[in-house]
Amino acid sequence: MGKIISWLDKVLYPYCESRWDNRLFVTMLARVLPAHSVVLDLGAGAGIYPEFDFRRMSDRVCGIDPALEVLKNPYLTEARIGKGESIPYPDKTFDVVIATNVLEHLENPEIVLCEVFRVLKSGGLFVLKTPNFLHYVPIIASITPQSFHIYINRIRGRRAADTFPTFYRINTPRSLRQYAQKAGFLVQEIELIEGRPEYLRISALTYIFGWLFEKIVNSSEIFSPFRVVMFGAIKKPQEMADVCGDDENSSPKEGSWTRTMNQ
């Protein structure tokens, strides 16, 4: 079966790299991050994806995660044990907070967003990547047991320890806007994308189905609500004092994420 999947990869997605969504997110993030930024990687984990080495584009990268493995994350300047509901840093510490594949696991997103708002500097950005709940993968995940998720991820080469419970409470553009605005954020940009069907690369039949679905949802913006990955950027408003003494390199620039997304 592995040879068939490899052949389909070459035929259907000859230019697609592994973890294409992570790579696209990092490319976009690099254009958004201000110079000399201090970054918080929320839910940093053990650092299993080298593309999420944000040190290359910032002065300092702190990371928190409830799992002890975060202390071994090689891509962090500083690691702390902690949860999003109670971020162990003072107010206005970070220029940017990043969350990759984290929001789907939040049981209390309203509390987490308030904490992110607290630790961001005035004008700071919360930049995120998460599954879109209206896609078939999260829908299936929401109605199947955790044991099924572990089984599928094992086929995909992921450890059982890296499969976490999901809630999908902030995983549509509408819910993200609602929670963001309630916490005091300004929504800068939300973008939905679809690419190679990673979760369906387990058999030729499922792969072909995923390929057909991808072609349909990318054929028109009418179908964009059903794309798999949601990128978002929400901004903590500038305080009046900061606006008066603004340094163009001190905080993310208005509209920069929008330009990145639309290129």
C-alpha positions in Angstrom: 0.0 0.0 0.0 2.9 2.4 0.7 4.1 2.2 -2.9 0.6 3.0 -4.2 0.3 6.0 -1.9 3.8 7.2 -3.0 2.7 6.8 -6.6 -0.5 8.8 -6.0 1.6 11.5 -4.3 3.7 11.9 -7.4 0.8 11.8 -9.8 -1.8 13.9 -7.9 0.5 16.3 -5.9 3.9 16.3 -7.5 4.9 19.6 -5.9 3.4 19.0 -2.5 5.8 18.7 0.5 5.1 16.8 3.6 3.3 18.9 6.3 2.4 21.4 3.6 0.1 23.3 5.9 2.8 23.9 8.5 5.2 25.2 5.9 2.6 27.5 4.4 1.7 28.8 7.8 5.4 29.5 8.6 5.9 31.3 5.3 3.0 33.6 6.1 4.1 34.1 9.7 7.5 35.2 8.6 6.0 38.1 6.7 3.8 39.2 9.7 6.3 39.0 12.6 7.8 42.4 13.5 11.5 42.8 13.8 13.1 41.8 17.1 9.8 40.3 18.4 9.2 38.4 21.6 7.0 35.4 20.9 5.0 33.0 22.9 4.4 29.5 21.4 1.1 28.5 23.1 0.9 24.7 23.4 4.5 24.3 22.1 4.7 20.6 23.0 7.9 18.6 22.5 9.0 20.4 19.3 8.4 17.5 16.9 8.0 19.8 13.8 11.3 21.5 12.8 9.4 24.0 10.7 8.0 25.5 13.9 11.4 26.8 14.9 10.3 30.4 15.4 13.7 31.4 16.7 14.9 32.0 13.2 12.5 34.9 12.8 12.4 36.5 16.3 14.6 37.6 19.2 13.1 35.3 21.8 10.7 32.4 21.8 9.0 31.3 25.0 6.8 28.2 25.1 4.2 26.8 27.4 2.5 23.4 27.5 0.9 21.3 30.2 3.1 18.3 29.2 6.6 18.0 30.7 8.0 17.3 27.2 7.9 21.0 26.5 11.0 21.3 28.7 12.9 19.3 26.0 11.6 21.4 23.1 14.8 22.3 21.2 13.1 25.3 19.5 12.4 27.4 22.5 14.5 30.1 24.2 12.5 29.4 27.4 10.0 26.7 28.3 7.5 26.6 31.1 4.9 24.1 32.2 1.5 25.8 31.9 -2.0 25.9 30.4 -3.6 28.5 28.2 -6.2 29.2 30.9 -3.5 30.6 33.2 -0.4 31.7 31.2 2.6 31.9 33.5 3.8 35.3 32.3 3.2 38.9 33.3 0.8 41.3 31.4 2.0 42.8 28.1 5.0 40.5 27.7 4.8 39.4 24.1 4.6 41.0 20.6 3.1 37.8 19.1 1.4 34.7 20.5 1.3 31.7 18.1 -0.9 28.7 18.4 -0.5 25.8 15.9 -3.0 23.0 16.1 -4.1 24.0 19.6 -7.5 25.7 19.4 -9.3 22.5 18.6 -8.2 21.1 22.0 -9.5 24.1 24.1 -12.3 23.3 26.4 -12.6 26.9 27.6 -11.6 29.1 24.7 -13.0 32.3 26.2 -10.7 32.0 29.2 -7.7 31.2 26.9 -8.3 34.2 24.6 -8.6 36.5 27.6 -5.2 35.2 28.9 -3.7 35.7 25.4 -5.0 39.2 25.4 -3.5 39.9 28.8 0.0 38.8 27.9 0.1 40.5 24.5 1.6 44.0 24.2 -0.6 46.7 22.9 -1.0 46.2 19.1 0.2 42.6 19.4 -1.0 39.7 17.3 -2.4 36.3 18.1 -1.7 34.2 15.0 -3.2 30.7 14.7 -3.5 27.6 12.7 -6.3 25.1 13.4 -8.7 22.7 11.7 -11.9 24.1 10.3 -14.8 22.2 11.9 -16.9 22.3 8.8 -14.4 20.0 7.0 -15.1 16.3 7.0 -12.0 15.4 9.1 -13.1 17.4 12.3 -16.7 16.3 11.7 -15.7 12.6 11.7 -13.4 13.2 14.7 -16.2 14.8 16.7 -18.4 11.7 16.4 -15.8 9.0 16.9 -14.1 7.8 20.0 -10.5 8.8 21.0 -9.4 5.2 20.3 -10.3 5.7 16.7 -8.2 8.9 16.5 -5.3 7.1 18.0 -5.7 4.3 15.5 -5.8 6.7 12.5 -2.8 8.6 13.8 -0.8 5.5 14.3 -1.4 4.6 10.6 -0.1 8.1 9.8 3.0 7.6 11.9 2.0 9.5 15.0 2.4 8.3 18.6 -0.7 7.7 20.8 0.8 10.2 23.3 0.5 12.9 20.6 -3.2 12.4 20.1 -5.2 14.6 22.4 -9.0 15.1 23.0 -10.7 17.6 20.8 -13.7 20.0 21.5 -13.8 22.2 18.3 -15.5 25.1 20.2 -13.6 27.9 18.3 -13.0 26.2 15.0 -15.1 28.0 12.4 -14.6 31.6 11.2 -17.8 32.6 12.9 -16.9 31.1 16.3 -13.4 32.6 16.1 -14.8 36.0 15.4 -17.3 35.7 18.3 -14.7 34.6 20.9 -12.1 37.1 19.6 -14.4 40.1 19.8 -15.7 39.1 23.2 -12.1 39.0 24.5 -11.4 42.5 23.1 -9.5 41.5 19.9 -9.8 43.0 16.5 -10.1 40.4 13.7 -7.4 41.1 11.1 -7.8 38.1 8.8 -9.3 34.6 8.6 -8.4 32.3 5.7 -9.4 28.8 4.9 -7.2 26.6 2.8 -7.3 23.0 1.4 -4.5 20.9 0.1 -3.3 17.3 -0.1 -5.7 15.1 2.0 -3.3 14.0 4.6 -5.7 12.0 6.8 -7.0 10.1 3.8 -3.5 8.9 2.5 -4.1 5.6 4.1 -5.6 3.8 1.1 -6.0 4.4 -2.6 -9.7 4.7 -2.3 -9.8 7.2 0.5 -6.9 9.1 -1.2 -8.9 9.5 -4.4 -12.0 10.7 -2.5 -9.9 13.3 -0.7 -8.3 14.4 -4.0 -11.8 14.9 -5.5 -13.0 16.8 -2.5 -9.9 19.1 -2.6 -10.6 19.9 -6.3 -14.2 20.7 -5.6 -13.6 23.0 -2.6 -10.8 24.8 -4.3 -12.8 25.3 -7.5 -14.7 28.3 -6.2 -14.9 30.5 -3.1 -18.5 29.3 -2.7 -17.0 26.1 -1.3 -14.3 27.7 0.8 -16.2 27.3 4.1 -15.5 23.5 3.8 -11.7 23.7 3.5 -9.6 21.9 6.0 -7.3 24.5 7.6 -8.1 27.8 9.2 -5.4 30.5 9.5 -6.3 33.5 11.6 -4.7 36.7 12.9 -6.4 38.7 15.6 -5.0 41.9 17.1 -5.0 43.5 20.5 -6.0 47.1 19.9 -3.3 49.9 20.3 -3.5 51.9 23.4 -3.6 55.6 22.9 -0.2 56.1 24.5 1.3 53.5 22.2 -0.2 55.0 19.1 1.3 58.4 20.0 4.8 57.0 20.4 4.6 54.2 17.9 7.8 52.7 16.5 7.1 51.0 13.2 9.2 48.0 14.2 7.7 47.6 17.7 4.5 45.9 16.7 2.9 44.1 13.8 1.7 46.4 11.0 -2.0 46.8 10.3 -3.0 44.9 7.2 0.3 42.9 6.8 -1.5 39.6 7.4 -4.1 40.4 4.8 -1.5 41.2 2.2 0.2 37.9 3.0 -3.0 35.9 2.8 -4.0 37.3 -0.6 -0.7 36.9 -2.4 
